[in-house]
Every structure is written in C-alpha cells, then in structure tokens.
C-alpha cells in the first residue's frame, strides 16, 4: 500500500501545456486524478484513484470538479490529441478520424444521462450511459480525440439541457477537427453516422467518408 504525497516534477513538466485551461484549484484536481489513474492498483474508477491519493482525497471534491469542468476537459483532450498529431506529422500519411458510440453500464439509479437501452454487444437491455467517441488513427498510432455523453430527450428536458441526437454530437465533434490541407483525411463510421450534417462537413473540408452500406441503400451519384 502506498500514498502519493505530491505530483512528481516530471509529471508537472509533461502536463505544463495544459495548465492554461484551468485555475489553480482545478489544476490540482486535474493533476492528481490523472496521475492516480496511471498508478492506481485498483480499478480505474474515481474511488480506485482516490484510494492512492494523499492530496485532494475527498471524493465529493473530485466529483464536483468533473461535473463543473466537463467542457474544459473536452477542450483539453482535443488540444492534447492535436499536439500529439503534430509531433507525429509526416508528409504523405493519411489521418483516419473514427467515430462510434459505446455504452457504460451503471448500477446507480440517480446518475445523470443513465437510462435503459438495448445493448447490441450483449443482446440485452441494460441500465447505463451511451457515449459518442472519436479517435484519430495516424501512422498506426491511436489518439483519443473526444468522448461526449448522450443525454436522452426526457432527461435533457427535465434538467434544462439542449437535446442532441448522437449524429448531432458526432457532427459537432467532427467540426472541431482541423487537419492539414496537404494530408489525406478519412472519416470512418458506421451507416448510422452517414447523416446530412456529417456529409456536409466532409464535403466542405474534402474529407473522404468511409462506411458500410446496407443492402437496401440506393445511391444517386451527381457529376457536379
């Protein structure tokens, strides 16, 4: 059993570029949670991370930080992804922007955005959250880019949130991506995400959209 007494200097240096997104109190929580995620001997949950911390150990404070800073954390993830992408930059190599959704099974009944839905993986209904995710695949390296929680219509209305379909969430994520004009970019997703909004973004940015087609699809090819 061990406890982290402080954030190591090497980690502080590594994360220095991200400090501009946070105030001092937020920065302490962000550093401690990230470091604990890397070294915890327990499950990579908030409880498992807090078990190895001597700094900022109160779990309610970390929960409050994650709730209040979700928008900031999304910006941090995108910033870090683009930073890694630029470090790996090599002419003539294509970038694959991969969009999909996943599920996060939950036990608690009072978790925001949790609802009952059919999970195609296990072929049964589960209680949990649905997440829209995007990753970058470049030169054989996978880089996490975005993860957003899908909020059902009833829950969004009850809590004053704007309701967004998963396709709308995906299009907003894709719209934040800025690629080098000299590189070839492929957007990869299943047929569900072949929405007009995503097609419009792909055409305007000259991205190639790659997906599977259902057998009943009819394509009309325009020469324009």
Number of C-alpha atoms within 10 A of each C-alpha: 5 10 13 17 11 13 15 11 9 9 12 14 9 9 14 10 13 17 16 10 13 16 9 10 10 16 16 16 20 21 18 23 21 13 20 24 19 10 12 19 14 14 10 14 12 15 14 15 23 24 19 22 21 14 16 15 17 13 14 11 12 20 13 10 16 17 10 12 16 12 11 12 18 15 17 19 17 19 15 17 18 18 13 12 20 12 8 12 15 12 10 9 13 15 21 22 23 20 23 18 18 14 19 12 15 14 10 10 10 9 11 15 18 23 18 12 14 12 16 9 8 8 8 9 11 18 18 21 21 23 20 19 20 22 19 23 18 17 14 9 10 14 19 16 25 23 22 18 19 20 22 19 14 11 16 16 12 8 10 8 13 11 16 14 13 22 19 16 19 24 22 14 21 21 14 11 11 9 15 11 10 10 15 16 20 19 19 21 18 14 12 12 20 18 13 12 16 20 17 13 15 19 11 8 14 13 21 16 17 16 14 11 13 8 6 6 7 8 7 6 6 5 4 3
